[in-house]
Amino acid sequence: MKLPVFLIVTLSILSSKSVIAHECVDTGVLGDGWGWDGFNSCRIDTPAFECVDTDGDGWGWNGVDSCMVDVKPNVSRDNVLYRVLPTGLTTSYIRGDDADQQTSQITASRFKDNNNGTFTDDLTGLTWLGLRQCIFEQTWSSGINFTKQLGVQSSVCAELNDGSIAGDWRLPNINELQSLVDYQKQSPVFAGEIPYTGTWDSFPWGRYWSSTSFVVDPTQNAWILNADFGQIEIYRKENVARVFAVRD
């Protein structure tokens, strides 16, 4: 079938012209950031609003995209949204570094003194043993046993008065231990806002055990935190390092 000459000419003219899209208009009631420009679906430059979490999973909606909501304090370990923690740096040395971006500050309100020999980190929900005299050097296996025995009815740390029983405490893993580091500090590198009580048996820098074994040689080595400057190292389990007990 032959097309009429005038129709062929009209189609030829239309095909030679580029289609011009109109303004992207969001016609939906949800305001999901997508619209129609007359020809195609399109993305709208919609300003984001406050991130709202409606189901308590740490993620929400800001009117444009999914977003991460700040972690709520004092939640159980099973419900904590684990995220990258601040480093503590506040002194900037070059534009664009950690402190310059103001992502690193650790505040005193993060740590709560429980007035019973412990303190709680509201950022992670973990409770730590805060009695300096009970954070002393021992071998890795001794440290494992020491933390298991901690409790108000135990003699291994008589000043502890938090109502805990043997089995409540444990040796922290390397990530949990590193969560207390403030890289603005040194010797020791732990956050200065930590509400310790009691007296150190000696200078508190040096190595601190984690429960994390070194996967290449797990029977002989584990990861430790060196509190001089915050470096993570591999250390033989037969050596001694401080034990910083934690519980959920």
Buried (B, 14 or more C-beta within 10 A) or exposed (E): EEEEEEEEEEEEEEEEEEEEEEEBEBEEEEBBBBBBBEEEEBEBEBEEEEBEBEEEEBBBBBBBEEBEBEBBBEBEEEEBBEEEBBBBBBEBEEEEEBBBEEEBBBEEEBBBBBEBBBBBBBBBBBBBBBBBBBBBBBBBEBBBEBBBBBBBEBEBBEEBBBEBEBEBBBBBBBBBBBBBBBBBBEEBBBBEBBBBBBEBEEEBBBBBBBBBBBEEEEEBBBBBBBBEEBEBEEBEBEBBBBBBBBBE
